């Protein structure tokens, strides 16, 4: 049996917010709905779907050409993020997608949605790391995230 759902958040491999999907009952009941990633599809839910699509349309990068030019500028230089770290170079916590989005705003003066930033593995140490940003459905920018120690944050020797 399958259940028809409206995705309220992006689910990797399934779809973006606002998509109507058919998934197996157990996946819907045990994973998507308890985590708030989807709601059951109803006629009333169609209104919610229209609102989600309108919000996504405002945030989305207008055209493929804009996305390609943004990709070229994002890949041109690293995003530098200052974090508190110990003497051994380990961070107190991890770099978040929100911090990367704010770093992009500061360096490139471009607003991107923090939910489009993805890491291969959590960034928990100083140095250079890789991250990807989904700019359009088929266009991904490969970022270099350079994590430096915040001034005065390292433990005193």
C-alpha positions in Angstrom: 0.0 0.0 0.0 1.1 3.5 -0.7 0.2 6.8 1.0 0.0 10.2 -0.8 1.9 12.9 1.1 2.9 16.5 0.7 6.5 17.1 1.6 7.0 20.0 4.0 10.8 19.9 3.9 13.3 18.6 1.4 14.0 14.9 1.7 17.1 13.7 -0.1 16.3 11.2 -2.7 12.5 11.8 -2.5 11.8 15.5 -3.3 11.7 19.1 -2.3 9.2 20.9 -0.1 5.9 21.2 -1.8 6.2 18.0 -3.8 3.3 15.5 -3.7 4.8 12.0 -3.4 3.5 8.4 -3.1 5.5 6.4 -0.5 5.0 3.2 1.3 2.7 3.3 4.4 5.5 2.4 6.9 7.9 5.0 5.5 5.2 7.7 5.8 3.9 6.6 9.3 7.3 5.8 10.9 9.7 8.3 9.4 8.3 11.2 7.4 5.3 12.2 9.5 6.8 11.9 13.0 9.7 14.0 11.9 7.4 16.7 10.4 8.9 16.2 6.9 5.5 15.5 5.4 1.7 15.9 5.9 -1.1 13.7 4.5 -2.4 14.9 1.1 -5.9 16.4 1.4 -7.8 19.0 -0.6 -7.2 21.4 2.3 -3.5 20.4 2.1 -3.5 21.7 -1.5 -3.7 25.2 -0.1 -0.7 24.6 2.1 1.1 23.2 -1.0 0.4 26.4 -3.0 1.8 28.5 -0.1 5.0 26.3 0.1 5.5 26.6 -3.6 5.1 30.4 -3.5 7.7 30.7 -0.7 10.1 28.4 -2.5 9.7 30.4 -5.7 10.7 33.6 -3.9 13.8 32.0 -2.4 14.9 30.1 -5.6 17.5 31.4 -7.8 15.7 32.7 -10.9 17.4 31.0 -13.8 20.0 28.5 -14.7 22.3 31.2 -15.9 22.1 33.0 -12.6 22.9 29.7 -10.8 25.9 29.1 -13.1 27.3 32.6 -12.5 26.8 32.2 -8.7 28.5 28.8 -8.9 31.5 30.3 -10.6 31.8 33.1 -8.0 31.3 30.7 -5.0 34.0 28.3 -6.3 36.5 31.2 -7.0 37.6 31.7 -3.3 37.2 29.9 0.0 34.6 30.8 2.6 36.5 31.7 5.8 34.8 30.9 9.1 36.3 31.8 12.5 35.6 29.2 15.3 36.7 28.6 18.8 39.2 25.8 19.0 41.5 24.0 21.4 45.2 23.8 21.1 45.1 20.6 19.1 43.0 22.3 16.4 39.7 20.6 17.3 36.6 22.8 17.4 34.3 23.2 20.3 31.3 21.8 18.4 31.0 21.8 14.6 30.6 24.3 11.8 26.9 24.6 11.0 25.2 25.1 7.6 23.9 28.4 9.0 27.5 29.6 9.6 28.5 28.7 6.1 25.4 30.5 4.7 26.4 33.6 6.8 30.0 33.3 5.6 28.8 33.3 2.0 26.6 36.4 2.7 29.6 38.2 4.2 32.1 37.3 1.4 30.0 37.1 -1.7 27.0 39.3 -0.6 24.6 36.5 -1.8 21.7 35.2 0.3 21.5 31.4 0.2 19.2 29.1 2.1 21.1 27.3 4.8 19.2 24.1 4.0 20.9 23.9 0.6 24.4 23.6 2.3 25.5 20.0 2.7 28.7 18.6 4.2 30.4 15.3 3.4 31.2 14.9 7.1 30.7 17.3 10.0 33.4 20.0 10.2 35.0 19.6 13.6 38.6 20.7 13.1 40.6 23.8 11.8 41.7 23.8 8.2 40.2 23.4 4.7 37.0 21.3 4.2 34.6 20.7 1.4 30.9 21.5 1.3 28.4 21.6 -1.5 25.6 24.1 -2.1 22.6 23.2 -4.2 21.9 26.3 -6.3 19.4 24.8 -8.7 17.9 21.4 -9.2 20.9 20.2 -11.3 23.6 22.8 -10.3 25.8 22.2 -7.3 28.7 24.5 -6.2 31.6 22.8 -4.5 32.7 25.2 -1.7 36.0 25.3 0.1 35.3 26.1 3.7 38.4 27.4 5.5 38.1 27.2 9.3 40.4 29.4 11.3 40.8 29.9 15.1 38.8 32.8 16.4 41.1 35.3 18.1 41.4 34.8 21.8 39.5 31.5 21.7 42.4 29.1 21.9 43.4 27.8 25.3 46.4 29.6 26.8 49.6 27.7 26.6 
